[in-house]
Amino acid sequence: MMPTARGRFITLEGAEGVGKSTHLPFISEWLRARGIEVVQTREPGGTPLAEGIRGLFLSCGGMPAESELLLLFAARASHLREVIEPALVRGAWVICDRFTDATYAYQGGGRGIDSAWIADLERRIQGHINPDRVLLLDAPVAIGRGRVAARRGAAVDRIEEEDDGFFERVRDVYLARARQPGYRLIDASGSVEAVQRLLVEALGDLIDPCRP
């Protein structure tokens, strides 16, 4: 019997208002239509412990930046061991709403935490587990903020309440990280249909390795 091929790990990144919650289900269904088992998840979250940390993280005001960082990696450790790694081992593809790139962008860029500290935690907690593809949805801060403001009846968490300067720093770090191999920068300022065409193109070589 041939061993099961390890699954792919895809993360969807971006600041507030770029459409992650819209496009994540689309990606999952597009892959399932091609016969791929998909595990759709999010960070912080994905396990009972990590979801509990998420609630604390998003609701507790006055939290020091260092506490944010450590809470995120505590949730990530649970998520990796209980959801992500087992799914990849059995051959499923994991599609995750944010991962460690978000920590570099928000806690590193937004909060000013030294990236070397984040990198050390990344090495200790993640080990060899890294995304096969990072899809970075990008739009100017003004567009993202406008979309968040237009959400009728939606509660705003303490991160979404940050000022434009915070989100400009977040975007700068995201764009810098997207210059690395394995990242795909997606213009999220267009229509839903236009963005989804770009997402399909960005995943094509993972489906068909012969595709350029």
Summary of the structure (lengths in Angstrom):
residues: 212
radius of gyration: 16.8
end to end distance: 31.1
largest distance: 55.9
contacts: 641
relative contact order: 0.19
helix: 53%
strand: 12%
